[in-house]
Each structure stands twice: as C-alpha cells, then as structure tokens.
Amino acid sequence: MGTLRDLQYALQQKIEELRQRDALIDELELELDQKDELIQNLQTELDKYRSVLQPTGQSVSEQPELAEQQRTKRQAISAEPTALDIKDISHVTLTCYSKNEKSQELIKAAILDNDFMKNLEMSQILEIVDCMYPVEYNQGSCIIKEGDIGSLVYVMEDGKVEVFKDDVKLCEMGPGKVFGELAILYNCTRTATVKALSHTRLWAVDRQCFQTIMMRTGLIKHAEYMHFLKSVPSFQHLQEDVLSKIADVLEEMHYDTGDYIIRQGASGDTFFIISKGKVMVTKQEAAGEELVVLSTLSRGDWFGEQALKG
Ligand code: CMP
C-alpha cells in the first residue's frame, strides 16, 4: 500500500512539474512572439531609413507635370527656418477640421508611435492633428505610388493597407499608423507603394500645411533664442549673423534641482548658457575630500566653454 501511495505521490509531483513546464513554455512563447514583433518593427524602421538614404528615383507616373521637381537627394527635415522671415508665415492661417476626441487621440498616438515624427514638439503634433482632414479609399485603390512626388501624409483611422517596394510586399498596416511621411519629411519621392486592402478611412495633411507648422515653430523658437542671446551681456557685442548662427544650434535642456549638469573629470562637448534657474559650480581637490563651492551662476551666465576649445 505504502508503495502505491508513494507512486501516486510521485505521479502528482510529475503532473505538477509538467504543468509548471507548460506554463513556462507558454510564457516563453509569448515572449518570443513579442520579440518577433519587435524585430519586425525594427526591420520596418530600418527599411524605411534605407529607403530615404537610397531613394529609387523612379518615374513620376501619377503627376508627370511635376517631374522636374523630383528630387532624390535626402535632406534634413524639410522645414528649415533660415530663408524665411517669421513675419512671412506668422499670418498664414491654417484650416482646421473638426474631429472627435477619439480621432484626435488616434492621430496623436500614431504620430508619437512613428519613429520619424515622434520627436516633433507637442505643439506641432497638436497643430497637425487639427489640420488633418478626412479622405477615403475603396478596396484595391492605390493610395501612394512608389516614385511619385508626394504631397500628403496620412494617418489611418480605419481599414487596412499593404506596402510594396519594387513590387515586393513589405507589410500590412492597420488603424493608428502613419504613412506617407518619408517623402514629405525628406523631400524625396515616394519610397514605396501603398494600396488599400479594404475600404480605408484616413486623415491627411498636405505638405504645405505640414511645412508651415514646422517652420512656424522653428522661426518662433529662433526669434525667442535671438531675444534671449541679445539679453545676455556677454553676447551683446556679437554681430547679428553670429548670434543667429548660435540661435540655430541652441537646444533647450532641462534639469531638476540637484541634477548634475557636468561632472568633474568627465569629457565635455557642450557649452551651456543659463536661461532660467541657478547653477552651483563645485570642485573636489582629491578623492574623498569635501566639495568646494566655487561659484553660483544664474541667467545669462555660461559654462562648459572649455569643451568648445577642443
Ligand atoms: P513615403 O515614402 O512618403 O510613401 C510611401 C510610404 O510607405 C512611406 O512614406 C512610408 O510611410 C511607407 N514605407 C516605406 N517603406 C516602408 C517599409 N519598409 N515598411 C513600412 N512602411 C514603409
């Protein structure tokens, strides 16, 4: 009897062991699926980067009259604030299209999910959301043709599309995805063909509106930086064009109280000008010794200039 009970016990243990293994296998399979999805997404992003770096430069079949505008050279995001004056575009009124909160959130989330657009400023994203208007395509329609001049960026509200490059299917996309962004952002021709797999409802924004939003924010920022630089006594003797070049490369950085901006001994590559707040400069003569406060800096003061000398 004792042996039978032992065997039953051992069997129970084995069953429990098997159950735990099954659970582990399920967990690992789930993890594998997630990793596969991540790899797929990264592959897509990589393909997209490759597309804008090596555009195909094919014929412009949809709008042949625009052929002479075709550019294959990759450029930085196409809204450079240099040639235009803020007065030129500050008066441009952009047309807004009303949409419900769900659609607004979908567009915003789609932009934030897109590697090429997620770094736009939130104010720019919200303006794009406002300016997008609805368009629909029937199943089988060609929404974007590879090689064409592009004029619209889309966000999918509803439906499914498939993406082809050189007649090879790359992927399918569903609601909440941005597409058609590359030709507008990089001033290149359409890098792929996009076809509607089902009736598709999209939101669209045109190139001009998109660029106005980009430029306006860029110009406003540039004007703000110029104003700030001119208010800094140490920069007041600098010429307008020099200040403008500094304003072009300024980037705003934010630090919380107590954060280290520069660490003693670390190699530096950034020159800082304080626009708001106070900064404490300390030095430690030797390891284990107390920090000595050298100075306290505030608005208009700078530090990190040694980095520029290198
Ligand atoms: P654009 O080049 O303007 O027009 C075609 C669009 O297809 C492109 O922008 C991207 O939005 C999208 N696209 C291009 N390459 C890929 C890819 N490898 N995977 C998914 N989408 C892509």
Residues whose N, C-alpha, C, O or C-beta is under 5 A from the ligand:
A	BS01	CMP	T44 D47 K48 S51 I144 G150 V163 L170 C171 V178 F179 G180 E181 L182 A183 I184 T189 R190 T191 A192
